Amino acid sequence: MDIFEMTEKQKTYIKRLKENKFKRINILYGSVRSGKTYISLIGWAFWVATMPKSGKFLMCGKTLKSLEQNCLDTLVDLIGEEHFSYSITTKRGELFGRKLYFEGANDSTSEQKIRGLTLYGAYMDEITLTDEGFFKMLLSRLSKPNAKFFGTTNPDSPNHWLKTDFLDRANDLDIFVDKYTIDDNTTLNPDFVSSLKKEYSGIYYDRFILGNFVRAEGLVFPQFANETYKYLIEPQSALIRVAKSPEYKIVLGVDFGGNKSKTCFIATALSTDYKYMYVLQNHMVQSDYGFNTDNINSDINQDDLNYSIDTTKICVDLYKFVEKIVNEYGTVDYIFCDSASPTMINSVRAYFRDNGKRYSNILPVTKNPVADRPKAIDKLFNTGRLKVSSDCDILITALKDLVWDKRRENIPEDLNIHNVNDIYDAFCYSWIEFAHRIDYIV
């Protein structure tokens, strides 16, 4: 084991392995790039090598893809293909001659995948992103003598089930818990560490740099609200040149209104390598309804009204918005609409078709997890990869005013005061179809 370059923190962990001091549950948590995954995989591999060859072992993560990227490829590099081989397709592998199974654990149905298994050991990546039911079912599967669980995670909310039910109960459970920070990883280049620290702010800095479990409170994008000018770009020739470049695609996001919300459009230019994003223009349809709500009898409870969306006006406004973008920037590659409104999408497509405009690029957006959206925006802002045209007045206001939900962790509040969430959603729809290609995952 001395062939691996290790920090003092990591050497202490390996010492526990040599002295057979692992507990039934062993969890390393903390900041990004702190060395916790690296050393936990080494500990896992050599512990498995001491177990019976007839035993079964499981490795899991939020998804099979994330498990492969974060752990399996790294494990191959660490101990070599002669000791570890795997197939994601079959969800099987072999580690030092022991059978491995692989599973994703991202939703409430995941725990059904492992019912009936009897395991000697399990390893879990990104624990706080996995399903609680899966985690607790997994622990019940570790029923063989000396069976153990190994896992790593970045922090989340102080109210997260992992912290309240396990990390905070270290004195009551057979569990080893250790916190890692980025400064513990002395193998990193100091310039890289300095740059990485600048990539996060607010709760993401507290969680992913300091390694603390903290609540999401207050403004979602405090850096943007406090120093807005740093993140704006003037809508002059430079922005036009960027948007017209073949190295950028122009994508429109559309959020349809209804029940007091407004229909909003956002045009965003994304670089073809998905490193840079420029918000070009925004538009809010001023009246989505077939009547003037200001003239409704005050005795009527407006919350009980069945609002009638003015479909034609939305189609006309979007048609004009697309024409404006094409005239100024040359093209519109995609128009991604809220997938919860298939009837509206069909109406828009029919209107564009009947008026001789391209409609095959009008598509329902594939939504990603709501909690991932502010994480991506925050990192893009902090790395200078996201700029907003100073003409985008309603989006600027929305990003400045957006706050965290006090009842639901890690997602923005959805009260939609002053239509903040309408324009925010439209902005997200202009890029989340490509979210898996944008470098923001921690």
SULURKA-V184787 format. One record per residue. PSI is psi in whole degrees, 0 to 359 (* if undefined). OMEGA is omega in degrees with one decimal (none if undefined). BURIAL is I if it has 9 or more other C-alpha atoms within 8 Angstrom, else O. Layout:
PSI/OMEGA/BURIAL ; PSI/OMEGA/BURIAL
This chain:
348/-179.0/O ; 354/-179.7/O ; 343/-178.3/O ; 138/175.1/O ; 124/-175.1/O ; 151/171.9/O ; 170/178.2/I ; 323/178.8/O ; 316/-179.2/I ; 324/178.5/I ; 325/178.4/I ; 322/179.2/O ; 315/179.5/I ; 328/176.9/I ; 323/176.7/O ; 321/179.0/I ; 312/-177.9/I ; 327/-177.7/O ; 6/178.1/O ; 47/-178.2/O ; 14/175.9/O ; 146/177.7/I ; 181/176.3/I ; 320/177.2/I ; 129/-178.1/I ; 114/-174.1/I ; 128/172.2/I ; 130/178.7/I ; 163/177.0/I ; 205/-170.6/I ; 169/173.1/I ; 153/176.2/I ; 33/-178.8/O ; 354/178.8/I ; 4/-175.8/I ; 318/-179.5/I ; 316/-179.8/I ; 308/-174.7/O ; 329/178.9/I ; 325/177.9/I ; 321/176.4/I ; 314/179.0/I ; 317/178.4/I ; 311/-176.1/I ; 312/-176.9/I ; 335/173.8/O ; 316/177.8/I ; 322/-178.3/I ; 342/179.8/I ; 354/-175.0/O ; 165/-178.1/O ; 140/179.8/O ; 341/179.0/O ; 352/-175.2/O ; 160/175.5/I ; 142/-176.7/I ; 152/-176.9/I ; 138/169.5/I ; 136/-176.0/I ; 163/178.6/I ; 188/179.3/I ; 312/174.3/I ; 165/176.6/I ; 324/180.0/I ; 314/179.8/O ; 324/176.7/I ; 317/179.8/I ; 314/-177.2/I ; 317/-173.3/I ; 329/-169.2/I ; 309/-170.6/I ; 313/177.9/I ; 322/177.9/I ; 320/-179.4/I ; 323/175.4/I ; 315/179.9/I ; 324/-175.9/O ; 316/-172.7/O ; 356/174.7/I ; 152/-178.0/I ; 337/179.8/O ; 340/-179.8/O ; 339/-177.5/I ; 126/175.9/I ; 153/-177.5/I ; 163/173.5/I ; 116/177.2/O ; 326/-178.8/I ; 314/-179.9/O ; 351/-177.4/O ; 41/179.3/I ; 155/176.8/I ; 177/177.6/I ; 128/-178.6/I ; 113/-176.8/I ; 41/176.8/I ; 3/179.2/O ; 144/-178.0/I ; 132/177.1/I ; 144/170.7/I ; 153/179.9/I ; 140/177.4/I ; 153/169.7/I ; 152/-173.9/I ; 53/-172.1/I ; 355/179.8/I ; 178/-172.3/O ; 344/178.9/I ; 351/-173.3/O ; 325/-174.4/I ; 339/177.6/I ; 335/-177.1/O ; 336/-173.8/O ; 6/176.4/I ; 135/178.7/O ; 344/178.8/O ; 145/170.7/O ; 117/-169.5/I ; 149/170.2/I ; 334/-177.1/I ; 158/178.7/I ; 147/176.9/I ; 133/179.7/I ; 130/175.6/I ; 146/175.8/I ; 55/-172.5/I ; 317/-176.0/I ; 344/179.0/I ; 356/-177.7/O ; 171/-176.5/I ; 135/-178.3/I ; 318/-179.7/I ; 321/177.6/I ; 314/-177.8/I ; 314/-176.9/I ; 326/174.1/O ; 321/-179.6/I ; 317/179.4/I ; 325/179.4/O ; 340/179.1/O ; 345/-178.4/I ; 71/-172.1/I ; 355/178.2/I ; 155/178.9/O ; 134/178.2/O ; 17/178.0/O ; 144/-175.5/I ; 155/174.9/I ; 136/174.8/I ; 140/178.8/I ; 163/178.0/I ; 159/177.5/I ; 155/165.0/I ; 155/-178.5/I ; 166/177.8/I ; 219/178.3/I ; 151/174.4/I ; 342/179.3/I ; 4/-179.9/O ; 141/-176.9/I ; 327/-179.7/O ; 320/-178.5/I ; 312/-175.0/I ; 323/-174.1/I ; 343/-175.0/O ; 299/-174.6/I ; 321/-178.4/I ; 356/-177.3/O ; 33/-177.4/I ; 332/-179.4/I ; 343/-176.7/O ; 336/-174.7/O ; 164/174.5/O ; 76/-171.0/I ; 140/172.9/I ; 126/-179.1/I ; 133/178.2/I ; 137/-179.0/O ; 137/177.9/O ; 138/173.1/I ; 165/-178.2/I ; 330/-179.9/I ; 346/174.2/O ; 337/-177.2/I ; 85/-176.5/I ; 358/177.0/O ; 348/-178.3/O ; 148/174.2/O ; 129/-178.4/O ; 326/179.0/O ; 322/177.4/O ; 317/179.5/O ; 317/179.4/I ; 318/179.8/O ; 319/-178.3/O ; 322/179.6/O ; 331/179.7/I ; 346/-176.2/I ; 351/-177.6/I ; 152/176.4/I ; 169/176.8/I ; 224/-177.1/I ; 331/-178.4/I ; 327/175.0/I ; 314/-179.2/I ; 319/-176.6/I ; 310/-168.7/I ; 348/175.2/I ; 310/-179.4/I ; 341/177.3/I ; 29/-177.5/I ; 147/170.3/I ; 112/-178.7/I ; 153/177.7/I ; 152/171.6/I ; 109/-177.3/I ; 154/174.6/I ; 212/-176.8/O ; 140/177.9/I ; 320/-178.9/I ; 72/-176.5/I ; 326/-179.5/I ; 322/178.9/O ; 320/-179.6/I ; 322/-174.8/I ; 328/-179.0/O ; 60/-173.3/O ; 320/-173.9/I ; 332/-178.2/O ; 338/-172.5/O ; 10/-179.6/I ; 156/175.4/I ; 139/-178.6/I ; 139/-176.9/O ; 54/-178.6/I ; 200/-172.1/O ; 324/-178.0/O ; 315/179.3/O ; 321/178.9/I ; 319/179.6/I ; 319/178.6/O ; 310/-176.1/O ; 330/-179.9/I ; 350/-178.0/I ; 142/176.1/O ; 349/178.6/O ; 4/178.5/O ; 147/171.6/I ; 147/-179.6/I ; 125/-175.3/I ; 133/177.1/I ; 137/173.1/I ; 135/-177.2/I ; 123/173.6/I ; 119/-176.9/I ; 142/-180.0/I ; 177/179.6/I ; 141/179.2/I ; 57/176.3/O ; 353/174.8/O ; 163/-175.5/I ; 151/172.3/I ; 131/-176.4/I ; 147/176.3/I ; 142/175.0/I ; 135/173.8/I ; 124/-177.0/I ; 138/173.9/I ; 123/178.7/I ; 133/176.2/I ; 149/-175.6/I ; 342/174.2/O ; 2/175.4/O ; 26/177.5/I ; 332/-174.0/I ; 150/-177.3/I ; 131/177.8/I ; 122/176.3/I ; 121/-170.9/I ; 307/-175.6/I ; 157/175.8/I ; 160/179.3/I ; 138/174.9/I ; 126/177.5/I ; 120/-170.3/I ; 331/176.2/O ; 114/179.4/O ; 1/-167.4/I ; 158/-176.8/I ; 9/177.4/O ; 164/-178.5/O ; 109/-176.7/O ; 342/179.9/O ; 337/-176.9/O ; 3/-179.1/O ; 142/178.8/O ; 129/-175.0/O ; 343/179.3/O ; 345/-178.1/O ; 133/175.9/O ; 109/-175.3/O ; 338/178.1/O ; 338/-179.0/O ; 356/-177.3/O ; 146/174.8/O ; 93/-175.6/O ; 140/-178.5/O ; 110/-178.1/O ; 132/177.4/I ; 88/-174.8/I ; 318/-177.3/I ; 317/-179.6/O ; 320/178.4/O ; 314/179.7/I ; 316/-179.9/I ; 314/-178.9/O ; 318/179.6/I ; 321/178.1/I ; 313/179.8/I ; 323/179.4/O ; 317/177.9/I ; 317/178.2/I ; 319/179.9/O ; 316/179.7/O ; 316/179.6/I ; 318/-179.9/I ; 325/-176.0/O ; 327/-172.8/O ; 352/171.5/I ; 331/-175.9/O ; 164/166.5/O ; 116/-175.2/I ; 316/-178.9/O ; 151/171.0/I ; 105/-177.8/I ; 123/-176.1/I ; 158/177.9/I ; 118/-175.4/I ; 350/178.4/I ; 356/-176.3/O ; 65/-177.1/I ; 326/-180.0/O ; 318/178.1/O ; 320/178.9/I ; 316/178.7/I ; 323/178.5/O ; 318/178.6/I ; 315/179.0/I ; 318/-179.9/I ; 320/179.7/I ; 315/179.3/I ; 317/178.9/I ; 314/-176.8/I ; 340/180.0/O ; 18/171.5/O ; 21/179.8/O ; 150/180.0/O ; 135/179.9/O ; 352/-179.0/I ; 342/-180.0/O ; 8/175.7/O ; 111/-167.5/I ; 153/171.5/I ; 136/-178.1/I ; 144/173.5/I ; 108/-172.3/O ; 139/174.4/O ; 173/179.9/I ; 135/-177.0/O ; 323/-178.1/O ; 341/179.6/O ; 338/-173.7/O ; 308/177.6/I ; 331/177.8/I ; 317/179.9/I ; 314/-178.3/I ; 317/-179.6/I ; 313/-178.2/I ; 321/178.5/I ; 319/176.0/I ; 310/-173.5/I ; 336/179.2/I ; 7/177.4/I ; 21/-176.3/O ; 358/178.0/I ; 123/176.9/I ; 145/-178.8/I ; 130/176.6/I ; 137/-179.6/I ; 348/176.4/I ; 344/-175.9/O ; 67/-172.3/I ; 318/-176.1/O ; 328/176.3/I ; 320/178.4/I ; 315/178.5/I ; 318/-178.5/I ; 314/-178.3/I ; 330/178.3/I ; 329/-173.3/I ; 346/-175.4/I ; 131/-179.1/I ; 161/178.9/I ; 147/177.5/I ; 128/-178.1/I ; 342/-176.0/O ; 332/-177.1/O ; 122/-172.7/O ; 143/166.8/I ; 13/174.6/I ; 149/179.6/I ; 150/176.5/I ; 141/-174.5/I ; 36/177.3/O ; 342/174.8/O ; 39/175.3/I ; 130/-177.2/O ; 29/176.1/O ; 27/179.1/I ; 315/-176.0/I ; 332/177.7/I ; 310/-177.0/I ; 326/176.4/I ; 316/179.3/I ; 318/179.2/I ; 320/177.2/I ; 314/-179.6/I ; 322/179.9/I ; 341/-179.4/I ; 354/-179.3/I ; 344/-172.1/I ; 343/175.0/I ; 336/-178.2/I ; 15/-174.3/O ; 326/-177.6/O ; 345/179.2/O ; 353/-179.0/O ; 132/-175.6/I ; 90/174.7/O ; 350/-176.8/O ; 135/-179.0/O ; */none/O
